[in-house]
């Protein structure tokens, strides 16, 4: 009788062969390759396998030199030899799934499965992602070890590393912090007889039979299997995965997780997740909340889960917990290594939420410390110029306007002037208000106040078209003052008949060199009072020695370093007024812009007509085109927005470049259609926007580049394709591109098959024109991730914090204030790990935002 020790090489050989199948025959199932295993155990394998020429011939072939298709055949043949030998598939117990007799070989004629005993249920132990290699007592984890490239990880070769790089995963730390989007609820374990259609569940079963099949009228290749437990049988099918039939041999123990359906009156699982149960091997893909990670082309979920599982076992214990022990104890936070592991592979969704709360707290704490430090540094270093006694100048400007400021505009202007009057520290204020609320008038009033005192001011914007629009607005407003004079890129006027004129100049990349040189010289001499421009304002050739106020429009288009460069143009720290047309709820604004004072224009000027917004179903696409054509025939213009520039295999969204050709040639051949996207050269992009502004185009097909920077009062239709792929804030920004003139305007949102959350967004924007109301709704609908402004503020995007985490946010803000109050420089030994983590966190602040 063979003992377990006698057959151990065969058991190991079977495991290696099955793992090779799972790994698509990459010769990495065993360290240093399968040939090394064969060299060591070849005599024992020959002794136990059938004494055939095939066995000798197979064991003499170098596996490493075979192409993948030959390896597949070789593995299949070896497994068949193992099946024909005396080795049973379940060597550890000599029993089948339920403790009965072992099932027959797949080479023998199938027999009806005996009724399984009901008192021996198969319930394997489910391991979770707890660190298997805990840090030794008295030692400190080495955080630098996490900075090693991902190729140090098991199962990651150079090709896999290239795929991970597309996800911005380069190091082991990057991988551990590449968290799932969500988890599938596969914790519920159910007997086959108790499965309910439409429910997610996990069953533990034994394979009764499995085979390759061709399904459907087109003959789609698939694997079909029947599995059983003590209570009944279940049909299972995997489409487009016929190779799985080799793994699911009769008698194999298997764990299946998925949604149950009914076909032909019997329960069936289609494309479930699966794990082959093999002694103590972990169940990574089933019987737990299953992580769904953001992935990229040719990087498959099972592959990634295997990589992250092994990475967690080896490397999560080396993650240093940077929070002070006092903070951990007082706030009862989960230890960081445990939180990272459970964020990927939790025992339950409740366990995941506790892990996510810890990680969200970390993100918000680091963000709050950065924001509060920036605010403190600004107050300590910003010695601005007091701008006071400006009431006569401001009143003269306001009296010249053909309208009266709204109460919100007047309040924001008063807050701005009060800040500048103090001088020290210089103003650092965010002026937010949606499109059309009148931010520009407030900014120009503040700039004229500065110029009336003999100082200079600037307006920096992201595009030349937006700079030209601001200059055009300035010309219109200055034209109502005394003695207006307008030249190329220059306008001047006096606030009072007997005061010197105030000049406003426009400088962009396309300004003629001779004119640009002249304007730059005037700015350097202090003779040009207000300069409107793009990034040219921060170039070395631009000097503004008396700069006292810097206005930055559409601030999220500029990085922190760009704004700092503009401040450096002056001898003193200028006052800064940052304008944003994206309404932000107060709680979020305090989080992202805690270094700024905030003024909000939450009142629209009278007479602004609400934009009619409709979600257009796919079958109404042609009527929508007809409606757009009718608006153009009335003399109006229209936008059509697409989310991409060229087709991608990863999305079904239509691409602007290809759709432009279809719309131009097939749908609107009689209309003038233009194309705009971010890959166009700057001059060509500006030329297209200028042509549309000047009514030389009827329809502008564009990517989201038009979210900001173009004002076309004649445009009355905004059509957004694949609208379900945009967030509420962005859709509201698109809608704000129309309705800027006297004509009734419309926003048409086309979405083929929106998700539940996308449908909620579309319904919200149909019902509400108030940007602040939509921002509050967005706060409820959005999940973790891209909080507006973190990257643009010079900080990383948040991964685990959610917009609705108000309690975590408040705790983080209070803890940041408490720590900095006790130790402003984070020099105390207890705060050294926190200081190190903060430095790593702030590293992206050096990157510019285009």
GICOR-V327070 format. One record per residue. N is the residue number from 1. SS is DSSP state (H for helix, E for strand, C for the rest). Layout:
N:SS + N:SS
//
This chain:
1:C + 2:C + 3:C + 4:H + 5:H + 6:H + 7:H + 8:H + 9:H + 10:H + 11:H + 12:H + 13:H + 14:H + 15:H + 16:H + 17:H + 18:H + 19:H + 20:H + 21:H + 22:H + 23:C + 24:C + 25:C + 26:C + 27:C + 28:C + 29:C + 30:C + 31:C + 32:C + 33:C + 34:H + 35:H + 36:H + 37:H + 38:H + 39:H + 40:H + 41:H + 42:H + 43:H + 44:H + 45:H + 46:H + 47:H + 48:H + 49:C + 50:C + 51:C + 52:C + 53:H + 54:H + 55:H + 56:H + 57:H + 58:H + 59:H + 60:C + 61:C + 62:C + 63:H + 64:H + 65:H + 66:C + 67:C + 68:H + 69:H + 70:H + 71:H + 72:H + 73:H + 74:H + 75:H + 76:H + 77:H + 78:H + 79:H + 80:H + 81:H + 82:H + 83:H + 84:H + 85:C + 86:C + 87:C + 88:C + 89:C + 90:C + 91:C + 92:C + 93:C + 94:C + 95:C + 96:C + 97:C + 98:C + 99:C + 100:C + 101:C + 102:C + 103:C + 104:C + 105:C + 106:C + 107:C + 108:C + 109:C + 110:C + 111:C + 112:C + 113:C + 114:C + 115:C + 116:C + 117:C + 118:C + 119:C + 120:C + 121:C + 122:C + 123:C + 124:C + 125:C + 126:C + 127:C + 128:C + 129:C + 130:C + 131:C + 132:C + 133:C + 134:C + 135:C + 136:C + 137:C + 138:C + 139:C + 140:C + 141:C + 142:C + 143:H + 144:H + 145:H + 146:H + 147:H + 148:C + 149:E + 150:H + 151:H + 152:H + 153:C + 154:C + 155:C + 156:C + 157:C + 158:H + 159:H + 160:H + 161:H + 162:H + 163:H + 164:H + 165:H + 166:C + 167:C + 168:C + 169:C + 170:C + 171:E + 172:H + 173:H + 174:H + 175:H + 176:H + 177:C + 178:C + 179:C + 180:E + 181:E + 182:E + 183:E + 184:E + 185:E + 186:C + 187:C + 188:C + 189:E + 190:C + 191:C + 192:H + 193:H + 194:H + 195:C + 196:C + 197:C + 198:C + 199:C + 200:E + 201:E + 202:E + 203:E + 204:E + 205:E + 206:E + 207:E + 208:E + 209:E + 210:E + 211:E + 212:E + 213:E + 214:E + 215:E + 216:C + 217:C + 218:C + 219:C + 220:E + 221:E + 222:E + 223:E + 224:E + 225:E + 226:E + 227:E + 228:E + 229:C + 230:C + 231:C + 232:C + 233:E + 234:E + 235:E + 236:E + 237:E + 238:E + 239:E + 240:C + 241:C + 242:H + 243:H + 244:H + 245:H + 246:H + 247:C + 248:C + 249:C + 250:C + 251:C + 252:C + 253:E + 254:E + 255:E + 256:E + 257:E + 258:E + 259:E + 260:E + 261:E + 262:E + 263:E + 264:C + 265:C + 266:E + 267:E + 268:E + 269:E + 270:E + 271:C + 272:C + 273:E + 274:E + 275:E + 276:E + 277:C + 278:C + 279:C + 280:C + 281:C + 282:C + 283:C + 284:C + 285:C + 286:C + 287:C + 288:C + 289:E + 290:E + 291:E + 292:E + 293:E + 294:C + 295:C + 296:C + 297:C + 298:C + 299:C + 300:C + 301:H + 302:H + 303:H + 304:H + 305:H + 306:H + 307:H + 308:H + 309:H + 310:H + 311:H + 312:H + 313:H + 314:H + 315:H + 316:H + 317:H + 318:H + 319:C + 320:C + 321:C + 322:C + 323:C + 324:C + 325:H + 326:H + 327:H + 328:H + 329:H + 330:H + 331:H + 332:C + 333:C + 334:C + 335:C + 336:H + 337:H + 338:H + 339:H + 340:H + 341:H + 342:H + 343:H + 344:H + 345:C + 346:C + 347:C + 348:C + 349:H + 350:H + 351:H + 352:H + 353:H + 354:H + 355:H + 356:H + 357:H + 358:H + 359:H + 360:H + 361:H + 362:H + 363:H + 364:H + 365:H + 366:H + 367:H + 368:H + 369:H + 370:H + 371:H + 372:H + 373:H + 374:H + 375:H + 376:H + 377:H + 378:H + 379:H + 380:H + 381:H + 382:C + 383:E + 384:C + 385:C + 386:C + 387:C + 388:C + 389:C + 390:C + 391:H + 392:H + 393:H + 394:H + 395:H + 396:H + 397:H + 398:H + 399:H + 400:H + 401:C + 402:C + 403:C + 404:C + 405:C + 406:C + 407:H + 408:H + 409:H + 410:H + 411:H + 412:H + 413:H + 414:H + 415:H + 416:H + 417:H + 418:H + 419:H + 420:H + 421:H + 422:H + 423:C + 424:E + 425:C + 426:C + 427:C + 428:E + 429:E + 430:E + 431:E + 432:E + 433:C + 434:C + 435:C + 436:C + 437:C + 438:C + 439:H + 440:H + 441:H + 442:H + 443:H + 444:H + 445:H + 446:H + 447:H + 448:H + 449:H + 450:H + 451:H + 452:H + 453:C + 454:C + 455:C + 456:E + 457:E + 458:E + 459:E + 460:E + 461:C + 462:C + 463:C + 464:H + 465:H + 466:H + 467:H + 468:H + 469:H + 470:H + 471:H + 472:H + 473:H + 474:H + 475:H + 476:H + 477:H + 478:H + 479:C + 480:C + 481:C + 482:E + 483:E + 484:E + 485:E + 486:E + 487:E + 488:C + 489:C + 490:E + 491:E + 492:E + 493:E + 494:E + 495:C + 496:C + 497:C + 498:C + 499:C + 500:C + 501:C + 502:E + 503:E + 504:E + 505:E + 506:E + 507:E + 508:C + 509:C + 510:C + 511:C + 512:C + 513:H + 514:H + 515:H + 516:H + 517:H + 518:H + 519:H + 520:H + 521:H + 522:H + 523:H + 524:H + 525:H + 526:C + 527:C + 528:C + 529:C + 530:E + 531:E + 532:E + 533:E + 534:C + 535:H + 536:H + 537:H + 538:H + 539:C + 540:C + 541:C + 542:C + 543:C + 544:C + 545:C + 546:C + 547:E + 548:E + 549:E + 550:E + 551:E + 552:E + 553:C + 554:C + 555:H + 556:H + 557:H + 558:C + 559:C + 560:H + 561:H + 562:H + 563:H + 564:H + 565:H + 566:H + 567:H + 568:C + 569:C + 570:C + 571:C + 572:C + 573:C + 574:C + 575:E + 576:E + 577:E + 578:E + 579:E + 580:E + 581:C + 582:C + 583:C + 584:C + 585:C + 586:H + 587:H + 588:H + 589:H + 590:H + 591:H + 592:H + 593:C + 594:C + 595:C + 596:C + 597:E + 598:E + 599:E + 600:E + 601:C + 602:C + 603:C + 604:C + 605:C + 606:C + 607:C + 608:C + 609:C + 610:C + 611:C + 612:E + 613:E + 614:E + 615:E + 616:E + 617:C + 618:H + 619:H + 620:H + 621:H + 622:H + 623:H + 624:H + 625:H + 626:H + 627:H + 628:H + 629:H + 630:H + 631:H + 632:H + 633:H + 634:C + 635:C + 636:C + 637:E + 638:E + 639:E + 640:E + 641:E + 642:C + 643:C + 644:E + 645:C + 646:C + 647:C + 648:C + 649:C + 650:C + 651:C + 652:C + 653:C + 654:C + 655:E + 656:H + 657:H + 658:H + 659:H + 660:H + 661:H + 662:H + 663:H + 664:H + 665:H + 666:H + 667:H + 668:C + 669:C + 670:C + 671:C + 672:C + 673:E + 674:E + 675:E + 676:E + 677:C + 678:C + 679:C + 680:C + 681:C + 682:H + 683:H + 684:H + 685:H + 686:H + 687:H + 688:H + 689:H + 690:H + 691:H + 692:H + 693:H + 694:C + 695:C + 696:C + 697:C + 698:C + 699:E + 700:E + 701:E + 702:E + 703:C + 704:H + 705:H + 706:H + 707:H + 708:C + 709:C + 710:C + 711:C + 712:C + 713:C + 714:C + 715:E + 716:E + 717:E + 718:E + 719:E + 720:E + 721:C + 722:C + 723:H + 724:H + 725:H + 726:C + 727:C + 728:H + 729:H + 730:H + 731:H + 732:H + 733:H + 734:H + 735:H + 736:C + 737:C + 738:C + 739:C + 740:C + 741:C + 742:C + 743:C + 744:C + 745:C + 746:E + 747:E + 748:E + 749:E + 750:E + 751:C + 752:C + 753:C + 754:C + 755:C + 756:H + 757:H + 758:H + 759:H + 760:H + 761:H + 762:H + 763:H + 764:H + 765:H + 766:H + 767:H + 768:C + 769:C + 770:C + 771:H + 772:H + 773:H + 774:H + 775:H + 776:H + 777:H + 778:H + 779:H + 780:H + 781:H + 782:C + 783:C + 784:E + 785:C + 786:C + 787:C + 788:C + 789:C + 790:C + 791:C + 792:C + 793:C + 794:C + 795:C + 796:C + 797:C + 798:C + 799:C + 800:C + 801:C + 802:E + 803:C + 804:C + 805:C + 806:H + 807:H + 808:H + 809:H + 810:H + 811:H + 812:H + 813:H + 814:H + 815:H + 816:H + 817:H + 818:H + 819:H + 820:H + 821:H + 822:H + 823:C + 824:C + 825:C + 826:C + 827:C + 828:C + 829:H + 830:H + 831:H + 832:H + 833:H + 834:H + 835:H + 836:H + 837:H + 838:H + 839:H + 840:H + 841:H + 842:H + 843:H + 844:H + 845:H + 846:H + 847:C + 848:C + 849:C + 850:C
//
